[in-house]
Every structure is written in structure tokens, then in C-alpha cells.
Amino acid sequence: MNRIRKGDQVVVLSGRDKGRKGAVTSVLADDRVVVEGVNFVKKHTRANPQKNIKGGIAEREAAVHASNVQIVCPECGKTTRVGHRRLDDGTRVRICRKCEGVMDK
């Protein structure tokens, strides 16, 4: 699953955060991604003075399944599916299915 990578701009397609945009902060092994500002959950933490952890309720971003987000093309700015193409020098890059622009730098 290398269609979505860390740092990509994505739009959430379904769920309570539908329509929200954000950058991918991490990609997990089980086809899930963590997007900044999306899917906040409350995590209850117990105080641990030895590790300098304060107790209470903390909000943090939870993972979203990769099928529920769609990548935004950096060239045309539209949400798009991802294709692959091999360049003349032999490198394999991701391309936008709408404008045929290269997504990888």
C-alpha cells in the first residue's frame, strides 16, 4: 500500500470528519493513516510521577482507514486517484489520474 505516504495532503471521504483536509502524519501497517486535525478521540491517562506523566483526559488523533481518504494532487489541487508511471531515468513515480502530474518530488 504505497498510494498514500507521510506528508501527503488528503481529504476525508466518510465519517464524522467528512470533507476535512489535512496532511498525513503517519502511515500504519494495516492500511490505516493518521491525518492531522482529523478523528480526535479522548484518551484517559493515569498519572505517573516517575515518568512525569500528568493524569487526565487527553485528546489525540486516531487512525483512519486508507479507503476513507483521498489524496489531493499538488499540481491541480483536485482530489484524485493515484496511478504509477516509470520515468525515462527508470524511477517509478506516483501520478495524478486527472492531470497526469507527478505527485512525487
Protein Blocks (a to p, Z undefined) as FASTA:
>chain_A
ZZbcghiacddfbdjkgoiacddfbdcfkopacdehiaiacddddddfknopaedddddd
ddddfklpccddfklopacdddddddfkopacdddfklopafbZZ
